[in-house]
């Protein structure tokens, strides 16, 4: 017999959880950036770039392919965000600000664990809001979403929250031990893209080309791009010759 848990949309709960997610990530980011050789104004500018890039990236797919016209407020203020594009947008926002300000310091490692922690908490907001649910399941932890139907479904929000929490801990450990130095945020994005590539099988997303969903195609593209960026950065480091004398 399948035991199900019923969730109900709690209007005040979603923004509260999101606020906790942002504040928790910001607090961990402050600790993570203590060792960076940067003035606080540059850290602030990079943080703003990351936030703006993430927000734009998360909404961009819906603005491009949604029902409302791209340049209208409705396209950007309507419901719908994608974490996958948000992470890429945040990375692009940081790189853009660093390019404008001429900052050469590697900052990605300091963002990796804080972002993963924020997403882990934020996905709990999706669970309480009853969005981003999975396909029907007979597993004992299936969840019924009354606004959808009476069928137990995979609580994909909880799965993802656990994934990002595990990644946050792993990234903190890797950062502390100096492993994958300068590549931790890329590692996080690539790993998450792989996770989405697999777990789309239990999400009710329409298939597109080659029996893959849009998110799976996006995941493949992100894995390819960030693997190249990783290879490029490693090659640049390998070409740096120590100064003799």
Helices and strands as residue ranges (DSSP letters): E 5-7, H 11-32, H 40-65, H 73-77, H 83-101, H 108-129, E 143-145, H 156-176, H 184-199, G 200-202, G 209-211, H 214-239
